[in-house]
Amino acid sequence: MGCCNKPRKTNDCSAKEERETENCMVCGDELVYKSQPDKKECIYCGTEKAAAVYCLNDHFVCDKCHNQEINSFIEEAALNAKTKDPLEFAERMMAHPNMPFLGGAHHLVVTSALLVALRNFGPITVQGIEKQVTAEDIEEGIRRMKKIPSCSCADYGSCGAGPGVGAVFSILYQATCAKDRERTLTMRATNASLTAIANTGGPGCCKQSVRTAIETGIELLKEQFEIKLPVSRIRNCDFSQRHPHGCKGERCVYF
């Protein structure tokens, strides 16, 4: 879609429009990333927001409009998936033609991939009690991850893929802020995932972060619950030529 063919504003972010998945969702032009946001109006829904990311043609897409359609697909796919391999599920989600190359939808992929694998794995023992991950657990994990905005890696120092692992352990341990061990183990899961992601360096790559977080989550599940999930480890990434910031190449273990 050319920049002169602006989409009609509508309160329905899921209204069918041709959308780009790399750089600007509207016109495909380069995005501007700012440390201090400007006030912009979302080109799809018309809502005014603080915008730290928009394109050279001044197109701004709010997080809701950016992610709503693909988030719905991820949730539906997660509720119906039969795989026990979290990376297989994640790769399928990231390869979807409507998945933006970068953005908050990747946070949902981490949580749903691990919970899908656990549901299909069967009952596990959590603190001496048998636990079967359910469809409701998957829906709850996705609900939590929708709260984490895009660019949280730079804005808060916390890539959403890290809390994506933490959300899984929170659900397994039924953690609350009033509990001791459950809260601690949940935070450690997030911390381990964020450390692994931070150690991959920059610029940020949502594909790399998803894979790194899931692999960390798999190891933590093995350590804490003696669960060995099947893993299709990715080498020779299919996304390397599409990265808007430029692929890290040999610096990435998935290249």
C-alpha positions in Angstrom: 0.0 0.0 0.0 1.5 3.3 -1.0 1.7 6.2 1.5 -0.8 8.2 -0.5 -3.5 5.5 0.0 -4.1 5.9 3.7 -6.5 3.4 5.2 -9.9 4.7 6.2 -10.0 5.3 10.0 -12.3 3.0 11.9 -12.8 2.1 15.5 -12.4 -1.5 14.5 -8.7 -2.3 14.5 -9.4 -5.7 12.9 -11.0 -4.1 9.8 -9.5 -5.9 6.7 -6.8 -3.8 5.1 -3.7 -4.8 3.2 -0.9 -4.4 5.8 2.9 -4.6 5.6 4.7 -6.9 8.0 8.2 -5.2 7.8 8.9 -1.6 8.8 5.7 0.6 8.5 2.5 -1.5 8.6 0.8 1.1 6.3 3.4 1.9 3.6 6.4 -0.4 4.3 8.7 2.7 4.7 11.5 2.9 7.3 10.4 3.4 10.9 11.8 6.1 13.2 12.6 4.9 16.8 12.7 7.7 19.4 13.7 7.6 23.1 11.1 10.4 23.8 7.7 9.9 22.3 5.6 12.4 20.3 1.8 12.7 20.3 0.4 10.9 17.2 -3.0 9.7 16.0 -3.2 6.0 15.1 -3.9 5.9 11.4 -6.3 2.9 11.8 -8.5 3.8 14.9 -7.8 7.5 15.2 -6.8 7.3 18.9 -4.1 9.8 20.0 -1.2 8.1 21.8 2.3 8.8 22.9 4.2 7.4 19.9 7.9 6.5 20.0 7.8 4.5 16.7 6.3 5.8 13.5 7.4 5.9 9.9 9.1 8.6 7.7 5.7 9.3 6.2 4.3 10.0 9.7 2.2 6.9 9.9 1.6 5.7 13.4 -0.1 2.4 14.3 -1.1 1.9 18.0 -0.3 -1.4 19.7 -3.9 -2.5 19.7 -4.2 -2.1 15.9 -0.7 -3.4 15.3 -1.3 -6.7 17.1 -5.1 -7.4 17.4 -5.5 -9.5 14.3 -2.4 -11.7 14.8 -3.1 -12.0 18.5 -6.5 -13.5 17.8 -4.9 -16.0 15.4 -2.2 -17.0 17.9 -4.9 -17.6 20.6 -7.0 -19.7 18.3 -4.0 -21.7 17.1 -2.9 -22.3 20.7 -6.2 -23.6 21.8 -6.3 -26.1 19.0 -2.6 -27.1 18.7 -1.6 -30.7 19.3 2.2 -30.4 19.4 4.4 -31.0 22.4 7.3 -29.1 20.8 7.1 -25.4 21.9 9.6 -24.3 19.2 7.7 -25.9 16.4 4.6 -24.0 17.5 6.5 -20.8 17.8 8.1 -21.1 14.4 4.7 -21.7 12.9 3.3 -18.6 14.5 6.2 -16.4 13.5 6.0 -17.6 9.9 2.4 -16.6 9.6 2.1 -14.1 6.7 0.3 -11.5 8.9 2.8 -11.6 11.7 4.7 -8.3 12.0 8.4 -8.9 11.9 8.8 -7.0 15.2 6.2 -6.3 17.9 4.3 -7.3 20.9 2.6 -10.3 19.4 5.9 -12.2 19.9 5.4 -12.0 23.6 2.2 -14.1 23.3 4.1 -16.6 21.2 6.5 -17.5 24.0 3.8 -18.1 26.7 1.4 -19.9 24.4 4.1 -22.1 22.9 5.2 -23.3 26.3 1.7 -23.7 27.7 0.5 -25.6 24.6 3.4 -28.0 24.9 2.7 -28.5 28.6 -1.0 -29.1 28.0 -0.3 -31.7 25.4 2.5 -33.3 27.5 0.0 -34.2 30.2 -0.2 -33.8 34.0 2.9 -32.7 35.8 3.7 -32.5 39.6 3.9 -29.0 41.0 4.9 -28.8 44.6 3.6 -32.2 45.3 0.2 -31.6 43.5 -0.7 -33.0 40.1 -1.3 -30.1 37.6 -2.8 -30.4 34.1 -2.4 -27.3 32.0 -5.8 -26.4 30.5 -7.3 -24.2 27.8 -8.2 -21.7 30.5 -4.5 -21.5 31.5 -3.5 -20.8 27.9 -6.1 -18.1 27.7 -4.9 -16.6 31.0 -1.3 -16.6 29.8 -2.2 -14.8 26.6 -4.4 -12.3 28.5 -1.4 -11.4 30.7 1.0 -11.0 27.8 -1.3 -8.7 25.9 -0.6 -6.1 28.6 3.1 -5.9 27.7 3.7 -3.3 25.0 5.9 -3.4 22.0 9.4 -2.0 22.5 9.4 -3.0 26.2 12.9 -4.2 25.7 14.2 -0.7 25.3 11.6 1.2 27.2 11.8 -0.9 30.4 14.8 -3.1 29.9 12.5 -6.1 29.8 11.8 -7.8 26.5 8.3 -9.2 26.8 9.7 -12.7 25.8 11.3 -12.9 29.3 8.1 -12.2 31.3 6.5 -14.6 28.7 8.4 -17.4 30.4 7.7 -15.9 33.8 3.9 -16.0 33.1 4.1 -19.7 32.4 5.8 -20.4 35.8 3.4 -18.0 37.5 0.5 -20.1 36.2 2.1 -23.4 37.1 2.9 -22.3 40.6 -0.3 -20.2 41.0 1.9 -17.3 42.1 0.6 -14.2 43.7 2.4 -11.2 45.2 1.4 -12.4 48.6 3.2 -15.8 48.2 6.8 -16.5 49.0 8.4 -19.4 47.0 6.0 -19.2 44.1 6.6 -15.5 43.5 10.4 -16.0 43.9 10.5 -18.9 41.3 8.4 -17.0 38.9 10.7 -14.0 39.1 13.7 -16.2 38.7 12.3 -17.7 35.5 11.8 -14.2 34.1 15.2 -13.1 35.2 16.9 -16.2 33.6 15.1 -15.6 30.4 15.9 -11.8 30.3 19.6 -12.6 31.1 19.8 -15.0 28.2 18.1 -12.5 25.8 20.3 -9.6 27.0 23.4 -11.8 26.3 22.4 -12.1 22.6 23.2 -8.4 22.2 21.5 -5.9 19.9 19.9 -4.7 17.8 16.7 -6.3 19.1 15.3 -9.3 17.1 11.9 -10.6 18.2 12.6 -13.9 16.5 15.9 -14.4 18.3 14.3 -13.4 21.6 11.4 -15.8 21.2 13.7 -18.7 20.5 16.1 -17.8 23.3 13.3 -17.4 25.9 11.6 -20.7 24.9 14.9 -22.6 25.1 15.5 -21.1 28.5 12.0 -22.0 29.6 12.5 -25.6 28.4 15.6 -25.9 30.5 13.9 -24.4 33.6 11.0 -26.9 33.2 13.4 -29.7 33.0 15.2 -28.5 36.2 12.2 -27.8 38.3 9.7 -30.4 37.1 11.8 -33.1 35.4 9.9 -32.5 32.2 11.7 -33.2 28.9 9.9 -31.6 26.0 10.7 -32.4 22.4 12.7 -29.6 20.8 13.2 -28.8 17.1 16.1 -26.4 17.6 16.4 -23.8 14.9 19.6 -23.2 12.9 19.7 -21.4 9.5 17.0 -18.8 10.2 14.5 -18.1 7.5 14.0 -14.5 8.6 17.5 -13.1 8.3 17.0 -11.2 5.1 13.9 -9.4 6.4 15.1 -7.8 9.6 14.4 -4.0 9.5 17.3 -3.3 11.8 19.7 -5.6 10.0 20.4 -9.2 11.0 23.2 -9.9 13.4 24.4 -12.6 11.1 27.2 -14.8 12.6 26.6 -13.2 16.0 23.3 -15.0 16.2 23.2 -18.8 17.0 20.2 -19.2 14.8 21.7 -17.6 11.7 
